[in-house]
Amino acid sequence: MHEYKDWDRGQHLSAMAVTIYRELKGEGPEVVPYAERTAVVRIDKITEEGRFLTVTADGGRQLLLRAAGDVNFEGIKDRSELKPGMKLKVIYLEPTKAEAPLGFDIIELDVEGQQ
């Protein structure tokens, strides 16, 4: 089933197991606080038509970012114009007390030099 080799659904399994366990115990939904972060990054890899970006931030930290449908794009019309090697300024949400197996959600993305 090579057409599903990049399918990310397996990454959801641990979060779903925790959610189901909490529901079975009668606990409410888990509330995870987020911190808004800003970084200047270079795109290393793009998957799923630009939904998932592997980037390297200034300073060398590698991040996995997720561009959902509600990203404010500046300098390009949408994620279809993203290319490896592009330099971006991104504002993203990082959970303060939890993992983000699918990446940090981008809320604003600005192509460097396009302002």
C-alpha positions in Angstrom: 0.0 0.0 0.0 2.7 2.4 -1.1 0.1 5.2 -1.7 -0.3 5.4 2.2 3.4 5.5 3.1 3.3 9.2 4.2 0.0 8.8 6.0 0.2 10.4 9.4 -2.7 8.7 11.2 -0.3 6.4 13.2 0.9 9.6 15.0 -2.6 10.2 16.3 -2.8 6.8 18.1 -1.2 7.7 21.4 -3.2 10.9 21.7 -6.4 9.1 20.9 -5.6 6.4 23.5 -5.1 9.0 26.2 -8.4 10.7 25.2 -10.3 7.5 25.3 -8.8 6.5 28.7 -9.8 10.0 30.1 -13.3 9.6 28.8 -13.6 6.1 30.3 -12.5 7.4 33.7 -15.1 10.1 33.5 -12.6 12.9 33.3 -13.2 16.0 31.2 -11.1 16.9 28.2 -7.4 17.6 28.7 -6.8 21.3 28.6 -3.3 22.1 27.3 -1.9 25.7 27.6 0.0 27.0 24.7 2.7 29.6 24.3 3.0 31.7 21.2 6.4 31.5 19.7 8.1 33.4 16.9 11.0 32.0 14.8 12.9 32.7 11.6 13.3 29.4 9.8 14.4 27.7 6.6 12.2 25.0 5.1 14.0 21.7 4.9 11.2 19.4 3.9 7.5 19.7 2.8 4.9 17.0 3.0 1.2 16.6 2.3 0.9 19.6 -0.1 2.5 22.0 2.4 0.5 20.9 5.5 3.7 19.7 7.3 7.0 21.5 7.2 10.3 20.4 8.7 12.3 23.5 9.3 15.5 24.6 10.8 15.3 27.8 13.0 18.1 30.3 13.4 20.3 28.7 16.0 20.0 25.2 14.5 16.8 23.9 16.3 14.8 21.7 14.0 11.0 22.0 14.2 8.0 20.2 12.8 5.4 22.8 11.9 1.8 22.2 10.8 0.0 24.7 8.4 -3.7 24.1 8.9 -6.4 25.9 6.9 -6.4 28.9 9.2 -2.9 30.2 8.7 -2.4 33.9 7.9 0.0 33.8 4.9 2.0 36.9 4.0 4.1 37.1 0.8 2.4 34.1 -0.8 -1.2 33.2 -1.6 -1.2 29.8 0.2 0.9 26.8 1.2 1.0 25.5 -2.4 3.7 28.2 -3.0 6.0 26.9 -0.2 9.4 25.5 -1.4 12.4 23.9 0.3 15.0 26.5 1.0 12.5 29.3 1.6 13.2 31.5 4.6 10.2 32.3 6.7 9.2 34.2 9.8 6.6 32.1 11.6 4.4 32.5 14.6 3.3 29.2 16.0 1.7 27.7 19.1 3.8 25.4 21.3 2.1 23.4 24.1 3.7 24.2 27.4 3.1 20.8 29.1 2.5 18.3 26.3 4.0 16.7 23.2 3.1 17.8 19.7 3.6 14.7 17.6 2.1 16.3 14.5 4.0 19.5 14.9 3.4 22.9 16.2 0.4 24.8 14.7 1.4 27.8 12.6 -0.8 30.9 13.1 1.1 33.3 10.9 3.7 32.7 8.1 5.6 35.5 6.4 8.0 34.8 3.5 11.2 36.7 4.4 11.8 39.6 2.1 8.2 39.7 0.9 6.9 42.4 3.2 
